[in-house]
Amino acid sequence: MALKRNLLEDDEPGGNGYTRDDQYNPETVHRIAGNYRSILKDLGEDPDREGLQKTPERVAKALQFLTHGYGLVPAEILRSAMFSEEYQQMVIVKDIELYSLCEHHVLPFFGKCHVAYIPKGHIVGLSKIPRVVDAFARRLQVQERLTVDIRNCIEEALKPQGVAVVIEAQHMCMVMRGIQKQHSIATTSAFTGEFNTEKTRAEFMRLISRGSPIS
């Protein structure tokens, strides 16, 4: 594995729930850096000049970090903090910051993800939902598949009455190149179970559209 992850659980001594200890595979760094050095040459740059001498290695490590989701198992993140509970109302975690790389141009897209589920016998630690979002986002993605990946993972792990996921994101492949529309936002959604009913879905959309009650 190119990038090993060391995650401390919430109840471990010294743990904050998501302590990261990145260990980069030297061989992988060397291969990616060598390829990127060639790319710099093809772009007309001199990879030996002062400002670029360490750039290939930095890019190699950055790419491994930005795609570290390949080394995570999102369903296991959820299963690590599932609890029996009879609560059966909507649980929403909204405005989750999201950063990913578009698989078509390897340019960033970023924005917010809103997730809800209606429990059926089990709830999950709230911090696990943003971690699942991050685990899928830190891969080469398209927004449509990312939305469905998150929904399916929660559905399969928790088996709730329903799941809802909405992502609002800005894509650098639209802003920096191509059509160059600086203020365009892409919105995608995916629903299961109770969220396929008009009333429940409308309630979810109304709640995520509200401003935060916490100042």
C-alpha positions in Angstrom: 0.0 0.0 0.0 1.4 3.4 -1.0 0.2 5.3 2.0 -0.3 3.6 5.3 -2.9 5.1 7.7 -2.8 4.9 11.5 -6.2 5.8 13.0 -6.7 6.1 16.7 -10.3 5.5 17.9 -12.1 8.0 20.1 -11.6 6.0 23.2 -7.8 5.3 22.8 -5.4 7.2 25.0 -4.3 10.3 23.2 -6.8 9.6 20.4 -8.8 12.4 18.9 -10.7 10.0 16.6 -8.7 10.6 13.5 -5.0 10.9 14.2 -3.0 10.5 11.1 0.5 9.0 10.8 1.4 9.0 7.1 4.1 6.6 6.0 5.0 6.9 2.3 6.3 3.9 0.4 9.8 5.1 -0.8 9.6 3.0 -3.9 6.2 4.4 -4.9 7.5 8.0 -4.2 10.5 7.3 -6.4 8.5 5.9 -9.3 5.9 8.8 -9.3 8.6 11.4 -8.8 10.5 10.0 -11.8 7.4 10.2 -14.0 6.7 13.7 -12.8 10.2 14.8 -13.6 9.6 13.6 -17.2 6.3 15.5 -17.3 8.1 18.8 -16.2 10.6 18.3 -19.0 7.7 17.7 -21.5 6.1 20.9 -20.3 9.3 22.8 -21.2 10.5 23.2 -17.6 13.9 22.4 -16.2 13.4 20.0 -13.3 17.0 20.7 -12.1 16.5 24.4 -11.4 16.4 25.4 -7.7 12.7 25.8 -7.4 11.8 22.5 -9.0 14.4 20.2 -7.6 12.2 18.7 -4.9 8.9 19.2 -6.7 8.6 15.7 -8.2 9.0 14.1 -4.7 6.5 16.6 -3.2 4.0 15.9 -5.9 4.4 12.1 -5.4 3.6 12.5 -1.7 0.8 14.9 -2.3 -0.9 12.6 -4.8 -0.6 9.7 -2.4 -2.3 11.8 0.3 -5.0 13.1 -2.0 -5.9 9.5 -2.9 -5.4 7.8 0.4 -9.0 6.7 0.4 -7.9 3.6 -1.6 -6.3 2.4 1.6 -9.5 2.8 3.7 -12.5 0.5 4.0 -15.5 2.9 4.5 -17.9 0.2 5.7 -15.5 -0.8 8.5 -15.3 2.8 9.6 -19.1 2.7 10.2 -19.0 -0.8 11.8 -16.4 0.4 14.3 -18.9 2.6 16.0 -22.4 1.1 15.6 -24.7 1.0 18.6 -28.1 -0.5 19.3 -30.7 2.2 19.7 -34.4 2.5 19.2 -34.3 6.1 17.9 -36.2 6.2 14.6 -36.2 9.9 13.5 -34.0 11.5 10.9 -30.3 12.0 11.7 -28.5 14.6 9.6 -24.9 15.6 9.3 -24.7 18.5 6.9 -22.1 20.9 5.5 -19.4 18.2 5.5 -16.4 19.7 3.8 -15.4 17.6 0.8 -12.3 17.6 -1.4 -11.7 15.2 -4.2 -9.9 14.8 -7.6 -11.9 14.6 -10.9 -10.8 11.4 -12.6 -11.1 13.0 -16.0 -8.5 15.7 -15.6 -7.0 15.0 -12.1 -8.1 18.5 -11.1 -9.8 19.2 -7.7 -13.5 19.5 -7.0 -14.6 20.6 -3.6 -17.7 21.6 -1.7 -20.1 20.3 0.9 -21.9 17.0 1.5 -25.1 16.5 3.4 -26.0 13.1 4.7 -29.0 11.8 6.5 -30.3 8.4 7.6 -33.3 7.1 9.5 -32.1 4.4 12.0 -33.7 1.0 12.2 -32.2 -0.6 15.4 -28.7 0.9 15.0 -27.1 4.3 15.1 -23.5 5.2 14.3 -21.1 7.6 15.9 -21.6 11.0 14.2 -17.9 11.5 13.4 -17.9 8.3 11.3 -20.1 9.8 8.6 -17.7 12.6 7.6 -14.9 10.0 7.7 -16.9 7.8 5.2 -17.3 10.9 3.0 -13.6 11.5 3.2 -12.7 7.9 2.5 -14.6 7.9 -0.8 -13.7 11.5 -1.7 -9.9 10.9 -1.4 -9.9 8.8 -4.6 -10.1 9.7 -8.3 -13.8 10.3 -8.6 -16.7 11.8 -10.4 -19.3 13.5 -8.3 -22.2 11.3 -9.4 -20.4 8.1 -8.4 -19.1 9.7 -5.1 -22.7 10.5 -4.1 -23.9 6.9 -4.8 -20.8 5.4 -3.1 -21.6 7.2 0.2 -25.2 6.3 0.0 -24.6 2.6 -0.7 -22.0 2.3 2.1 -24.3 3.7 4.7 -27.3 1.6 3.4 -25.3 -1.6 3.4 -23.6 -1.1 6.8 -26.5 0.3 8.9 -29.5 -1.2 7.0 -31.6 1.9 8.0 -35.1 2.9 7.0 -33.5 5.2 4.4 -30.4 7.2 3.4 -30.1 10.6 1.7 -27.0 12.2 0.3 -26.6 15.5 -1.4 -23.3 17.0 -2.7 -22.8 20.5 -3.9 -19.4 21.1 -5.4 -17.3 23.4 -7.6 -15.1 21.7 -10.2 -11.8 23.2 -11.2 -12.0 21.5 -14.6 -14.9 23.9 -15.3 -13.4 26.9 -13.6 -9.8 26.8 -14.7 -10.1 25.2 -18.2 -12.8 24.3 -20.7 -15.9 26.4 -20.3 -14.2 28.6 -17.5 -17.4 29.4 -15.6 -16.1 30.5 -12.2 -19.4 30.4 -10.2 -21.0 27.2 -11.4 -22.0 24.6 -8.8 -22.8 21.0 -9.5 -25.5 19.3 -7.3 -26.1 15.6 -7.1 -28.3 13.5 -4.9 -29.0 9.9 -4.0 -31.8 8.4 -1.9 -33.0 5.1 -0.6 -36.0 3.9 1.4 -38.1 6.5 3.3 -36.3 9.3 1.5 -37.9 8.2 -1.8 -41.2 9.5 -0.3 -42.0 13.1 -1.2 -42.7 14.2 2.4 -39.5 12.8 4.0 -37.3 14.0 1.1 -38.9 17.5 1.3 -38.2 17.6 5.1 -34.5 16.6 4.5 -34.1 19.3 1.8 -35.7 21.9 4.0 -33.4 21.1 6.9 -30.2 21.1 4.9 -31.1 24.4 3.3 -31.4 26.2 6.6 -28.6 28.2 8.0 -26.7 26.7 10.9 -28.3 27.4 14.3 -24.9 27.4 16.0 -23.2 30.8 15.9 
